């Protein structure tokens, strides 16, 4: 029986990835294996694998993360100095979600969304 999904995203530098996610997005570290990093926040767990030759402009890694308090999350991330994607500010979408998105240092796209009703 399936119980969870944990995305695996590429990273070029574990120190930079940890700085962004732990300090900027308030995740906590589960494990650091040098070339493999596991982090967690609430019920969300993300894994990262080392890909030193990754071209961030050609990286299409994406994760959609649901939340139950998008306003508070947006404020927290903004206060930590994390830039919101210019094409994805906090706004209500026609598909019944309130969303915003950002890019991590390796251009993995993180979209955060909260349900605001049926479509």
N, CA, C and O atoms as a GROMACS GRO file, in nm:
protein
  476
    1UNK      N    1   0.084  -0.118   0.000
    1UNK     CA    2   0.000   0.000   0.000
    1UNK      C    3   0.089   0.125   0.000
    1UNK      O    4   0.187   0.131   0.074
    2UNK      N    5   0.056   0.221  -0.081
    2UNK     CA    6   0.133   0.346  -0.088
    2UNK      C    7   0.104   0.434   0.032
    2UNK      O    8  -0.010   0.442   0.078
    3UNK      N    9   0.207   0.499   0.083
    3UNK     CA   10   0.188   0.585   0.200
    3UNK      C   11   0.237   0.728   0.183
    3UNK      O   12   0.190   0.818   0.253
    4UNK      N   13   0.329   0.751   0.091
    4UNK     CA   14   0.382   0.887   0.072
    4UNK      C   15   0.460   0.893  -0.058
    4UNK      O   16   0.498   0.790  -0.114
    5UNK      N   17   0.482   1.014  -0.105
    5UNK     CA   18   0.571   1.036  -0.219
    5UNK      C   19   0.674   1.139  -0.175
    5UNK      O   20   0.640   1.243  -0.118
    6UNK      N   21   0.801   1.110  -0.202
    6UNK     CA   22   0.909   1.199  -0.165
    6UNK      C   23   0.990   1.232  -0.290
    6UNK      O   24   1.066   1.148  -0.338
    7UNK      N   25   0.974   1.351  -0.343
    7UNK     CA   26   1.046   1.386  -0.467
    7UNK      C   27   1.197   1.385  -0.446
    7UNK      O   28   1.247   1.414  -0.338
    8UNK      N   29   1.267   1.352  -0.554
    8UNK     CA   30   1.413   1.356  -0.558
    8UNK      C   31   1.451   1.462  -0.660
    8UNK      O   32   1.413   1.453  -0.777
    9UNK      N   33   1.526   1.562  -0.616
    9UNK     CA   34   1.564   1.673  -0.701
    9UNK      C   35   1.716   1.682  -0.712
    9UNK      O   36   1.787   1.644  -0.619
   10UNK      N   37   1.766   1.733  -0.824
   10UNK     CA   38   1.911   1.749  -0.838
   10UNK      C   39   1.961   1.872  -0.764
   10UNK      O   40   1.891   1.972  -0.748
   11UNK      N   41   2.086   1.862  -0.719
   11UNK     CA   42   2.154   1.976  -0.656
   11UNK      C   43   2.300   1.975  -0.703
   11UNK      O   44   2.359   1.869  -0.725
   12UNK      N   45   2.356   2.093  -0.717
   12UNK     CA   46   2.497   2.103  -0.755
   12UNK      C   47   2.589   2.114  -0.635
   12UNK      O   48   2.704   2.072  -0.642
   13UNK      N   49   2.539   2.171  -0.525
   13UNK     CA   50   2.623   2.198  -0.409
   13UNK      C   51   2.540   2.177  -0.283
   13UNK      O   52   2.444   2.251  -0.259
   14UNK      N   53   2.576   2.079  -0.203
   14UNK     CA   54   2.496   2.044  -0.086
   14UNK      C   55   2.491   2.158   0.016
   14UNK      O   56   2.389   2.179   0.081
   15UNK      N   57   2.601   2.231   0.031
   15UNK     CA   58   2.604   2.342   0.127
   15UNK      C   59   2.505   2.451   0.087
   15UNK      O   60   2.431   2.503   0.172
   16UNK      N   61   2.503   2.486  -0.040
   16UNK     CA   62   2.411   2.589  -0.088
   16UNK      C   63   2.266   2.541  -0.078
   16UNK      O   64   2.177   2.619  -0.044
   17UNK      N   65   2.242   2.415  -0.108
   17UNK     CA   66   2.106   2.360  -0.099
   17UNK      C   67   2.059   2.362   0.046
   17UNK      O   68   1.945   2.400   0.073
   18UNK      N   69   2.145   2.322   0.138
   18UNK     CA   70   2.108   2.323   0.280
   18UNK      C   71   2.079   2.465   0.327
   18UNK      O   72   1.981   2.488   0.398
   19UNK      N   73   2.163   2.560   0.288
   19UNK     CA   74   2.142   2.700   0.328
   19UNK      C   75   2.005   2.748   0.283
   19UNK      O   76   1.932   2.810   0.361
   20UNK      N   77   1.970   2.721   0.158
   20UNK     CA   78   1.844   2.768   0.102
   20UNK      C   79   1.724   2.703   0.174
   20UNK      O   80   1.632   2.773   0.217
   21UNK      N   81   1.725   2.572   0.185
   21UNK     CA   82   1.609   2.503   0.240
   21UNK      C   83   1.600   2.512   0.393
   21UNK      O   84   1.491   2.530   0.446
   22UNK      N   85   1.712   2.499   0.462
   22UNK     CA   86   1.708   2.501   0.609
   22UNK      C   87   1.688   2.642   0.663
   22UNK      O   88   1.607   2.663   0.754
   23UNK      N   89   1.760   2.738   0.608
   23UNK     CA   90   1.751   2.876   0.659
   23UNK      C   91   1.644   2.958   0.588
   23UNK      O   92   1.578   3.041   0.651
   24UNK      N   93   1.626   2.937   0.458
   24UNK     CA   94   1.531   3.017   0.384
   24UNK      C   95   1.388   2.967   0.390
   24UNK      O   96   1.293   3.045   0.396
   25UNK      N   97   1.373   2.832   0.387
   25UNK     CA   98   1.238   2.774   0.386
   25UNK      C   99   1.203   2.703   0.516
   25UNK      O  100   1.093   2.648   0.528
   26UNK      N  101   1.293   2.703   0.611
   26UNK     CA  102   1.271   2.646   0.744
   26UNK      C  103   1.246   2.495   0.746
   26UNK      O  104   1.170   2.445   0.829
   27UNK      N  105   1.310   2.423   0.654
   27UNK     CA  106   1.308   2.278   0.660
   27UNK      C  107   1.411   2.234   0.764
   27UNK      O  108   1.493   2.314   0.807
   28UNK      N  109   1.406   2.109   0.805
   28UNK     CA  110   1.506   2.052   0.893
   28UNK      C  111   1.576   1.938   0.820
   28UNK      O  112   1.519   1.873   0.732
   29UNK      N  113   1.699   1.916   0.857
   29UNK     CA  114   1.778   1.811   0.795
   29UNK      C  115   1.746   1.676   0.859
   29UNK      O  116   1.743   1.664   0.981
   30UNK      N  117   1.724   1.578   0.775
   30UNK     CA  118   1.707   1.440   0.822
   30UNK      C  119   1.841   1.369   0.815
   30UNK      O  120   1.883   1.303   0.910
   31UNK      N  121   1.909   1.382   0.699
   31UNK     CA  122   2.038   1.316   0.681
   31UNK      C  123   2.117   1.384   0.570
   31UNK      O  124   2.061   1.434   0.472
   32UNK      N  125   2.249   1.385   0.588
   32UNK     CA  126   2.342   1.438   0.488
   32UNK      C  127   2.445   1.329   0.462
   32UNK      O  128   2.527   1.298   0.548
   33UNK      N  129   2.440   1.271   0.342
   33UNK     CA  130   2.532   1.165   0.305
   33UNK      C  131   2.637   1.216   0.206
   33UNK      O  132   2.699   1.136   0.135
   34UNK      N  133   2.657   1.347   0.201
   34UNK     CA  134   2.758   1.406   0.113
   34UNK      C  135   2.708   1.426  -0.029
   34UNK      O  136   2.713   1.537  -0.082
   35UNK      N  137   2.660   1.320  -0.089
   35UNK     CA  138   2.606   1.330  -0.225
   35UNK      C  139   2.456   1.306  -0.228
   35UNK      O  140   2.394   1.298  -0.334
   36UNK      N  141   2.396   1.294  -0.109
   36UNK     CA  142   2.252   1.271  -0.099
   36UNK      C  143   2.203   1.338   0.029
   36UNK      O  144   2.256   1.313   0.137
   37UNK      N  145   2.102   1.423   0.015
   37UNK     CA  146   2.050   1.502   0.127
   37UNK      C  147   1.902   1.475   0.143
   37UNK      O  148   1.828   1.469   0.045
   38UNK      N  149   1.857   1.459   0.267
   38UNK     CA  150   1.716   1.443   0.298
   38UNK      C  151   1.674   1.554   0.394
   38UNK      O  152   1.740   1.577   0.495
   39UNK      N  153   1.565   1.622   0.361
   39UNK     CA  154   1.513   1.730   0.445
   39UNK      C  155   1.364   1.709   0.466
   39UNK      O  156   1.299   1.634   0.394
   40UNK      N  157   1.310   1.777   0.568
   40UNK     CA  158   1.169   1.761   0.601
   40UNK      C  159   1.114   1.889   0.662
   40UNK      O  160   1.183   1.962   0.733
   41UNK      N  161   0.987   1.914   0.634
   41UNK     CA  162   0.912   2.020   0.701
   41UNK      C  163   0.769   1.971   0.713
   41UNK      O  164   0.705   1.940   0.613
   42UNK      N  165   0.721   1.965   0.835
   42UNK     CA  166   0.587   1.910   0.862
   42UNK      C  167   0.578   1.771   0.800
   42UNK      O  168   0.659   1.684   0.834
   43UNK      N  169   0.483   1.746   0.711
   43UNK     CA  170   0.466   1.613   0.651
   43UNK      C  171   0.536   1.600   0.516
   43UNK      O  172   0.520   1.498   0.449
   44UNK      N  173   0.612   1.702   0.476
   44UNK     CA  174   0.677   1.702   0.344
   44UNK      C  175   0.825   1.665   0.359
   44UNK      O  176   0.897   1.725   0.438
   45UNK      N  177   0.867   1.567   0.281
   45UNK     CA  178   1.007   1.525   0.278
   45UNK      C  179   1.057   1.534   0.135
   45UNK      O  180   0.991   1.488   0.042
   46UNK      N  181   1.175   1.595   0.118
   46UNK     CA  182   1.236   1.608  -0.014
   46UNK      C  183   1.377   1.551  -0.007
   46UNK      O  184   1.450   1.573   0.089
   47UNK      N  185   1.413   1.477  -0.111
   47UNK     CA  186   1.547   1.420  -0.123
   47UNK      C  187   1.621   1.493  -0.235
   47UNK      O  188   1.559   1.536  -0.333
   48UNK      N  189   1.751   1.507  -0.220
   48UNK     CA  190   1.835   1.571  -0.322
   48UNK      C  191   1.953   1.480  -0.353
   48UNK      O  192   2.011   1.420  -0.262
   49UNK      N  193   1.987   1.470  -0.480
   49UNK     CA  194   2.105   1.394  -0.521
   49UNK      C  195   2.204   1.488  -0.587
   49UNK      O  196   2.166   1.582  -0.656
   50UNK      N  197   2.331   1.463  -0.564
   50UNK     CA  198   2.437   1.547  -0.619
   50UNK      C  199   2.448   1.528  -0.769
   50UNK      O  200   2.460   1.416  -0.819
   51UNK      N  201   2.444   1.641  -0.841
   51UNK     CA  202   2.458   1.643  -0.986
   51UNK      C  203   2.543   1.766  -1.018
   51UNK      O  204   2.490   1.871  -1.056
   52UNK      N  205   2.674   1.752  -1.002
   52UNK     CA  206   2.766   1.866  -1.014
   52UNK      C  207   2.762   1.932  -1.150
   52UNK      O  208   2.784   2.053  -1.160
   53UNK      N  209   2.734   1.857  -1.256
   53UNK     CA  210   2.734   1.913  -1.391
   53UNK      C  211   2.596   1.963  -1.435
   53UNK      O  212   2.576   1.992  -1.553
   54UNK      N  213   2.504   1.973  -1.343
   54UNK     CA  214   2.370   2.021  -1.376
   54UNK      C  215   2.377   2.164  -1.431
   54UNK      O  216   2.441   2.251  -1.372
   55UNK      N  217   2.312   2.186  -1.543
   55UNK     CA  218   2.295   2.320  -1.596
   55UNK      C  219   2.160   2.370  -1.544
   55UNK      O  220   2.056   2.324  -1.592
   56UNK      N  221   2.159   2.463  -1.448
   56UNK     CA  222   2.032   2.505  -1.389
   56UNK      C  223   1.932   2.560  -1.490
   56UNK      O  224   1.811   2.551  -1.469
   57UNK      N  225   1.981   2.617  -1.600
   57UNK     CA  226   1.890   2.672  -1.702
   57UNK      C  227   1.821   2.561  -1.781
   57UNK      O  228   1.725   2.587  -1.854
   58UNK      N  229   1.869   2.438  -1.767
   58UNK     CA  230   1.808   2.325  -1.836
   58UNK      C  231   1.744   2.226  -1.738
   58UNK      O  232   1.709   2.114  -1.775
   59UNK      N  233   1.730   2.268  -1.613
   59UNK     CA  234   1.670   2.183  -1.511
   59UNK      C  235   1.519   2.206  -1.507
   59UNK      O  236   1.473   2.320  -1.494
   60UNK      N  237   1.444   2.098  -1.518
   60UNK     CA  238   1.298   2.108  -1.516
   60UNK      C  239   1.238   2.040  -1.394
   60UNK      O  240   1.121   2.002  -1.394
   61UNK      N  241   1.319   2.024  -1.287
   61UNK     CA  242   1.268   1.967  -1.163
   61UNK      C  243   1.157   2.055  -1.107
   61UNK      O  244   1.171   2.177  -1.098
   62UNK      N  245   1.046   1.992  -1.068
   62UNK     CA  246   0.932   2.066  -1.015
   62UNK      C  247   0.864   1.986  -0.905
   62UNK      O  248   0.856   1.864  -0.911
   63UNK      N  249   0.815   2.056  -0.804
   63UNK     CA  250   0.739   1.994  -0.696
   63UNK      C  251   0.622   2.086  -0.664
   63UNK      O  252   0.638   2.208  -0.655
   64UNK      N  253   0.505   2.027  -0.646
   64UNK     CA  254   0.387   2.102  -0.601
   64UNK      C  255   0.364   2.061  -0.456
   64UNK      O  256   0.342   1.943  -0.427
   65UNK      N  257   0.367   2.158  -0.365
   65UNK     CA  258   0.354   2.132  -0.222
   65UNK      C  259   0.226   2.198  -0.171
   65UNK      O  260   0.209   2.319  -0.182
   66UNK      N  261   0.138   2.118  -0.117
   66UNK     CA  262   0.014   2.170  -0.062
   66UNK      C  263   0.036   2.219   0.081
   66UNK      O  264   0.117   2.165   0.156
   67UNK      N  265  -0.038   2.323   0.117
   67UNK     CA  266  -0.032   2.380   0.250
   67UNK      C  267  -0.174   2.412   0.297
   67UNK      O  268  -0.267   2.416   0.217
   68UNK      N  269  -0.188   2.432   0.427
   68UNK     CA  270  -0.319   2.472   0.480
   68UNK      C  271  -0.317   2.615   0.535
   68UNK      O  272  -0.413   2.659   0.597
   69UNK      N  273  -0.205   2.686   0.510
   69UNK     CA  274  -0.196   2.827   0.550
   69UNK      C  275  -0.100   2.900   0.457
   69UNK      O  276   0.011   2.935   0.497
   70UNK      N  277  -0.143   2.922   0.336
   70UNK     CA  278  -0.057   2.979   0.232
   70UNK      C  279  -0.011   3.120   0.267
   70UNK      O  280   0.103   3.157   0.237
   71UNK      N  281  -0.097   3.198   0.329
   71UNK     CA  282  -0.060   3.337   0.364
   71UNK      C  283   0.057   3.340   0.462
   71UNK      O  284   0.152   3.416   0.444
   72UNK      N  285   0.049   3.258   0.566
   72UNK     CA  286   0.155   3.253   0.667
   72UNK      C  287   0.285   3.200   0.606
   72UNK      O  288   0.393   3.253   0.635
   73UNK      N  289   0.276   3.098   0.522
   73UNK     CA  290   0.394   3.044   0.457
   73UNK      C  291   0.459   3.148   0.366
   73UNK      O  292   0.581   3.166   0.369
   74UNK      N  293   0.379   3.216   0.288
   74UNK     CA  294   0.429   3.320   0.198
   74UNK      C  295   0.502   3.430   0.277
   74UNK      O  296   0.610   3.473   0.238
   75UNK      N  297   0.442   3.473   0.386
   75UNK     CA  298   0.501   3.578   0.469
   75UNK      C  299   0.634   3.531   0.529
   75UNK      O  300   0.731   3.606   0.530
   76UNK      N  301   0.638   3.408   0.578
   76UNK     CA  302   0.759   3.353   0.639
   76UNK      C  303   0.873   3.344   0.538
   76UNK      O  304   0.986   3.383   0.567
   77UNK      N  305   0.843   3.293   0.420
   77UNK     CA  306   0.944   3.280   0.315
   77UNK      C  307   0.993   3.417   0.270
   77UNK      O  308   1.113   3.437   0.252
   78UNK      N  309   0.900   3.510   0.254
   78UNK     CA  310   0.938   3.646   0.212
   78UNK      C  311   1.027   3.713   0.316
   78UNK      O  312   1.125   3.780   0.281
   79UNK      N  313   0.995   3.696   0.444
   79UNK     CA  314   1.075   3.755   0.552
   79UNK      C  315   1.217   3.698   0.555
   79UNK      O  316   1.311   3.765   0.598
   80UNK      N  317   1.231   3.574   0.508
   80UNK     CA  318   1.363   3.512   0.505
   80UNK      C  319   1.444   3.554   0.383
   80UNK      O  320   1.555   3.505   0.363
   81UNK      N  321   1.389   3.643   0.302
   81UNK     CA  322   1.462   3.696   0.188
   81UNK      C  323   1.460   3.609   0.064
   81UNK      O  324   1.538   3.631  -0.028
   82UNK      N  325   1.372   3.510   0.060
   82UNK     CA  326   1.362   3.423  -0.057
   82UNK      C  327   1.278   3.495  -0.163
   82UNK      O  328   1.170   3.545  -0.135
   83UNK      N  329   1.332   3.498  -0.285
   83UNK     CA  330   1.262   3.566  -0.394
   83UNK      C  331   1.151   3.477  -0.450
   83UNK      O  332   1.172   3.360  -0.480
   84UNK      N  333   1.034   3.536  -0.463
   84UNK     CA  334   0.920   3.468  -0.525
   84UNK      C  335   0.939   3.478  -0.677
   84UNK      O  336   0.986   3.579  -0.728
   85UNK      N  337   0.903   3.372  -0.747
   85UNK     CA  338   0.918   3.372  -0.893
   85UNK      C  339   0.838   3.489  -0.951
   85UNK      O  340   0.721   3.506  -0.915
   86UNK      N  341   0.897   3.570  -1.040
   86UNK     CA  342   0.827   3.686  -1.094
   86UNK      C  343   0.700   3.652  -1.172
   86UNK      O  344   0.611   3.736  -1.184
   87UNK      N  345   0.691   3.532  -1.224
   87UNK     CA  346   0.571   3.490  -1.298
   87UNK      C  347   0.473   3.413  -1.212
   87UNK      O  348   0.373   3.362  -1.262
   88UNK      N  349   0.500   3.403  -1.080
   88UNK     CA  350   0.414   3.322  -0.994
   88UNK      C  351   0.396   3.384  -0.856
   88UNK      O  352   0.427   3.320  -0.755
   89UNK      N  353   0.346   3.509  -0.850
   89UNK     CA  354   0.322   3.570  -0.720
   89UNK      C  355   0.202   3.502  -0.652
   89UNK      O  356   0.128   3.426  -0.714
   90UNK      N  357   0.185   3.530  -0.525
   90UNK     CA  358   0.072   3.475  -0.451
   90UNK      C  359  -0.058   3.526  -0.512
   90UNK      O  360  -0.084   3.647  -0.513
   91UNK      N  361  -0.138   3.434  -0.562
   91UNK     CA  362  -0.267   3.473  -0.621
   91UNK      C  363  -0.359   3.353  -0.631
   91UNK      O  364  -0.315   3.238  -0.631
   92UNK      N  365  -0.488   3.383  -0.640
   92UNK     CA  366  -0.590   3.279  -0.658
   92UNK      C  367  -0.596   3.240  -0.805
   92UNK      O  368  -0.595   3.324  -0.894
   93UNK      N  369  -0.603   3.110  -0.827
   93UNK     CA  370  -0.604   3.056  -0.963
   93UNK      C  371  -0.744   3.006  -0.998
   93UNK      O  372  -0.822   2.971  -0.909
   94UNK      N  373  -0.777   3.001  -1.128
   94UNK     CA  374  -0.911   2.956  -1.168
   94UNK      C  375  -0.935   2.807  -1.139
   94UNK      O  376  -1.050   2.762  -1.146
   95UNK      N  377  -0.831   2.731  -1.106
   95UNK     CA  378  -0.849   2.589  -1.075
   95UNK      C  379  -0.870   2.564  -0.926
   95UNK      O  380  -0.857   2.451  -0.880
   96UNK      N  381  -0.903   2.669  -0.852
   96UNK     CA  382  -0.943   2.653  -0.712
   96UNK      C  383  -0.827   2.646  -0.613
   96UNK      O  384  -0.843   2.593  -0.503
   97UNK      N  385  -0.712   2.700  -0.652
   97UNK     CA  386  -0.596   2.702  -0.563
   97UNK      C  387  -0.546   2.845  -0.547
   97UNK      O  388  -0.554   2.925  -0.640
   98UNK      N  389  -0.494   2.875  -0.430
   98UNK     CA  390  -0.418   2.998  -0.408
   98UNK      C  391  -0.273   2.953  -0.406
   98UNK      O  392  -0.236   2.867  -0.327
   99UNK      N  393  -0.189   3.013  -0.493
   99UNK     CA  394  -0.055   2.962  -0.514
   99UNK      C  395   0.050   3.072  -0.524
   99UNK      O  396   0.020   3.189  -0.550
  100UNK      N  397   0.174   3.029  -0.503
  100UNK     CA  398   0.292   3.107  -0.540
  100UNK      C  399   0.404   3.007  -0.566
  100UNK      O  400   0.395   2.891  -0.526
  101UNK      N  401   0.509   3.053  -0.634
  101UNK     CA  402   0.619   2.962  -0.668
  101UNK      C  403   0.752   3.034  -0.655
  101UNK      O  404   0.759   3.157  -0.654
  102UNK      N  405   0.857   2.954  -0.645
  102UNK     CA  406   0.993   3.006  -0.638
  102UNK      C  407   1.088   2.904  -0.698
  102UNK      O  408   1.053   2.787  -0.716
  103UNK      N  409   1.208   2.950  -0.728
  103UNK     CA  410   1.313   2.863  -0.780
  103UNK      C  411   1.421   2.848  -0.673
  103UNK      O  412   1.461   2.946  -0.610
  104UNK      N  413   1.469   2.726  -0.654
  104UNK     CA  414   1.580   2.708  -0.562
  104UNK      C  415   1.711   2.738  -0.636
  104UNK      O  416   1.706   2.771  -0.754
  105UNK      N  417   1.826   2.728  -0.571
  105UNK     CA  418   1.952   2.764  -0.637
  105UNK      C  419   1.984   2.682  -0.763
  105UNK      O  420   2.065   2.726  -0.845
  106UNK      N  421   1.922   2.566  -0.778
  106UNK     CA  422   1.946   2.483  -0.896
  106UNK      C  423   1.831   2.489  -0.996
  106UNK      O  424   1.825   2.409  -1.090
  107UNK      N  425   1.741   2.582  -0.975
  107UNK     CA  426   1.624   2.606  -1.061
  107UNK      C  427   1.521   2.496  -1.054
  107UNK      O  428   1.446   2.475  -1.150
  108UNK      N  429   1.515   2.423  -0.942
  108UNK     CA  430   1.402   2.336  -0.916
  108UNK      C  431   1.286   2.428  -0.881
  108UNK      O  432   1.298   2.514  -0.794
  109UNK      N  433   1.173   2.411  -0.948
  109UNK     CA  434   1.056   2.496  -0.924
  109UNK      C  435   0.973   2.438  -0.811
  109UNK      O  436   0.930   2.323  -0.817
  110UNK      N  437   0.950   2.519  -0.708
  110UNK     CA  438   0.865   2.480  -0.596
  110UNK      C  439   0.739   2.564  -0.603
  110UNK      O  440   0.746   2.687  -0.593
  111UNK      N  441   0.626   2.500  -0.619
  111UNK     CA  442   0.498   2.570  -0.620
  111UNK      C  443   0.424   2.528  -0.493
  111UNK      O  444   0.412   2.410  -0.462
  112UNK      N  445   0.375   2.627  -0.420
  112UNK     CA  446   0.300   2.604  -0.296
  112UNK      C  447   0.155   2.640  -0.324
  112UNK      O  448   0.128   2.744  -0.385
  113UNK      N  449   0.063   2.556  -0.280
  113UNK     CA  450  -0.078   2.582  -0.307
  113UNK      C  451  -0.169   2.542  -0.194
  113UNK      O  452  -0.143   2.446  -0.120
  114UNK      N  453  -0.278   2.616  -0.181
  114UNK     CA  454  -0.383   2.586  -0.084
  114UNK      C  455  -0.517   2.589  -0.155
  114UNK      O  456  -0.545   2.680  -0.234
  115UNK      N  457  -0.599   2.491  -0.127
  115UNK     CA  458  -0.732   2.484  -0.187
  115UNK      C  459  -0.818   2.598  -0.136
  115UNK      O  460  -0.823   2.624  -0.016
  116UNK      N  461  -0.886   2.666  -0.228
  116UNK     CA  462  -0.976   2.776  -0.190
  116UNK      C  463  -1.119   2.748  -0.235
  116UNK      O  464  -1.203   2.838  -0.238
  117UNK      N  465  -1.145   2.624  -0.271
  117UNK     CA  466  -1.280   2.589  -0.313
  117UNK      C  467  -1.279   2.508  -0.441
  117UNK      O  468  -1.175   2.486  -0.502
  118UNK      N  469  -1.396   2.466  -0.480
  118UNK     CA  470  -1.407   2.383  -0.600
  118UNK      C  471  -1.397   2.468  -0.725
  118UNK      O  472  -1.425   2.588  -0.724
  119UNK      N  473  -1.356   2.404  -0.832
  119UNK     CA  474  -1.337   2.471  -0.961
  119UNK      C  475  -1.470   2.501  -1.025
  119UNK      O  476  -1.474   2.558  -1.134
   0.00000   0.00000   0.00000
